[in-house]
């Protein structure tokens, strides 16, 4: 029994190593494009019905957290099916790795607004910039299993987050701060994934 357990552990370790060395293809370009559209729609909703977010921080958080959760659900629902189709027997390990890489940033982004809502309202304007910085860290953590150009996406969100913080006041809560950053950023993700998928498809055809 001990030898069997050791063999199973060795197999799991090998699968983990293979998964870490394999590019994760569970994210679909069309789905990521849809999240960009959702970000732009959220910005439109904010501009029409939440013109003064500094005076309505709870509504602001509700709007953007709802948008984030919708995007996450959309990505997760497609990721599972796509990964099982493209990664076959490695799908579960690949999905687990992808979730683990982005999970710390996701938890931080979820908890952060509730922390800021409990402290002085004078610092609430920091939320959009901090959200983007945290998201950039999640992207950087995931880059090891994604196409190399994805580093540009992490850099984009880091720069936009720092720029938002640099505004220094409630201007950081403007609709364009979030919708612009995520609309452009997620579109860039979709383009990179599409180009990578096309390249992989061409490589497979050449091998045949």
C-alpha positions in Angstrom: 0.0 0.0 0.0 2.9 2.3 0.8 4.4 1.8 -2.7 1.0 2.4 -4.3 0.6 5.7 -2.3 4.1 6.8 -3.3 3.4 6.0 -7.0 0.1 8.0 -6.8 2.0 10.9 -5.3 4.7 10.7 -8.0 2.0 10.8 -10.7 0.3 13.8 -9.1 3.7 15.6 -8.9 4.4 14.8 -12.6 1.0 16.1 -13.6 1.5 19.2 -11.6 4.9 19.8 -13.3 3.5 19.3 -16.7 0.6 21.6 -16.0 3.0 24.3 -14.8 5.0 24.0 -18.0 1.9 24.1 -20.3 0.1 27.2 -21.5 -3.4 27.4 -20.1 -5.9 27.8 -23.0 -9.1 27.8 -20.9 -9.7 31.5 -21.3 -11.7 32.3 -24.5 -11.2 35.5 -26.5 -14.9 36.1 -27.0 -15.7 35.7 -23.4 -13.0 38.2 -22.4 -14.3 40.6 -25.0 -17.7 40.3 -23.4 -16.2 41.3 -20.0 -14.8 44.4 -21.7 -18.3 45.3 -22.9 -19.7 44.7 -19.4 -17.1 47.1 -18.0 -18.1 49.8 -20.6 -21.8 49.2 -19.7 -21.1 49.6 -16.0 -19.3 52.9 -16.8 -22.4 54.1 -18.7 -24.7 53.1 -15.8 -22.5 55.0 -13.4 -22.5 58.1 -15.6 -26.3 58.1 -15.9 -27.4 57.0 -12.4 -24.5 57.6 -10.1 -23.1 61.0 -11.0 -21.6 61.6 -7.5 -20.0 58.3 -6.4 -18.1 60.0 -3.6 -21.5 60.7 -1.9 -22.8 57.2 -2.6 -19.9 54.8 -2.0 -22.1 51.8 -1.2 -23.9 52.1 -4.5 -20.6 52.5 -6.3 -19.2 49.4 -4.7 -22.4 47.5 -5.5 -22.2 48.5 -9.1 -18.6 47.5 -9.7 -18.6 44.4 -7.5 -21.7 43.1 -9.3 -20.0 43.8 -12.7 -16.9 42.0 -11.4 -18.9 39.0 -10.2 -20.8 38.7 -13.5 -17.5 38.8 -15.4 -16.0 36.2 -13.1 -19.0 33.9 -13.5 -18.9 34.3 -17.3 -15.2 33.5 -17.4 -15.5 30.5 -15.0 -18.4 29.0 -16.9 -16.6 29.0 -20.2 -13.2 28.2 -18.7 -14.3 24.8 -17.3 -15.8 23.6 -20.6 -13.0 25.0 -22.7 -10.2 23.6 -20.5 -11.8 20.1 -20.5 -12.0 20.3 -24.3 -8.5 21.6 -25.0 -6.5 20.1 -22.1 -8.3 16.7 -21.9 -7.0 14.7 -19.0 -4.9 17.6 -17.6 -8.0 19.9 -17.4 -8.6 19.6 -13.7 -5.0 20.3 -12.8 -4.8 23.2 -15.3 -8.1 24.8 -13.9 -6.8 24.3 -10.3 -3.6 26.0 -11.2 -5.3 28.9 -13.0 -7.6 29.5 -10.0 -4.8 29.3 -7.5 -2.7 31.8 -9.3 -5.5 34.5 -9.4 -7.2 33.6 -6.1 -5.2 35.9 -3.8 -5.9 38.9 -6.0 -9.5 38.0 -6.2 -9.9 37.8 -2.5 -8.1 41.0 -1.9 -10.2 42.8 -4.5 -13.4 41.5 -2.9 -12.4 42.5 0.6 -10.8 45.8 -0.2 -14.0 47.9 -0.7 -15.5 46.8 2.6 -12.3 47.8 4.4 -12.4 51.3 2.8 -16.1 51.7 3.5 -15.4 51.2 7.2 -12.7 53.9 7.4 -12.8 57.6 6.7 -14.7 58.6 3.5 -11.7 60.8 2.6 -9.8 57.8 1.3 -12.6 56.0 -0.6 -11.4 57.6 -3.8 -8.4 55.2 -3.7 -10.6 52.2 -4.4 -10.5 52.3 -8.3 -6.7 52.6 -8.3 -6.2 49.9 -5.7 -8.6 47.6 -7.5 -6.6 48.0 -10.7 -3.2 47.5 -8.9 -4.5 44.3 -7.2 -5.8 43.0 -10.5 -2.5 43.7 -12.1 -0.8 41.5 -9.5 -3.2 38.7 -10.3 -2.4 39.0 -14.0 1.3 39.0 -13.2 0.9 35.9 -11.0 -1.0 34.1 -13.9 1.5 35.1 -16.6 3.6 31.9 -16.1 0.9 29.8 -17.7 -0.4 32.4 -20.2 1.1 33.8 -23.5 4.1 36.0 -22.8 2.5 39.2 -24.1 0.1 39.0 -21.2 2.7 40.9 -19.2 1.6 43.9 -21.2 -1.9 43.5 -19.6 -0.4 43.4 -16.1 1.6 46.5 -16.9 -1.4 48.3 -18.3 -3.5 47.7 -15.1 -0.5 48.7 -12.9 0.0 51.9 -14.8 -3.7 52.8 -14.8 -4.0 52.0 -11.1 -1.1 54.2 -10.2 -2.4 57.0 -12.4 -5.8 56.8 -10.7 -4.1 57.0 -7.3 -2.0 59.9 -8.5 -5.2 61.9 -9.2 -5.4 62.3 -5.4 -9.1 63.0 -5.0 -12.6 62.1 -6.0 -11.8 62.4 -9.7 -10.5 58.9 -9.4 -14.1 57.8 -9.0 -15.1 59.0 -12.5 -16.8 56.4 -14.7 -13.9 56.4 -17.2 -11.4 55.4 -14.5 -12.8 51.9 -14.2 -14.6 51.4 -17.5 -11.7 52.8 -19.5 -9.1 50.8 -17.7 -11.0 47.5 -17.8 -12.6 48.0 -21.2 -9.2 48.5 -22.9 -7.4 46.0 -20.6 -9.8 43.2 -21.2 -9.9 43.9 -24.9 -6.1 43.6 -24.9 -6.4 40.2 -23.1 -8.9 39.0 -25.8 -6.6 40.1 -28.6 -3.6 38.4 -27.1 -5.5 35.2 -26.5 -6.9 35.2 -30.0 -3.5 35.7 -31.6 -2.0 33.0 -29.4 -4.8 30.6 -30.3 -4.3 31.3 -34.0 -0.6 30.7 -33.7 -1.1 27.4 -31.8 -3.6 26.3 -34.5 -1.1 27.1 -37.3 1.7 25.3 -35.5 -0.5 22.2 -35.1 -1.4 22.2 -38.8 2.3 22.5 -39.7 3.1 19.5 -37.5 0.6 17.4 -39.4 
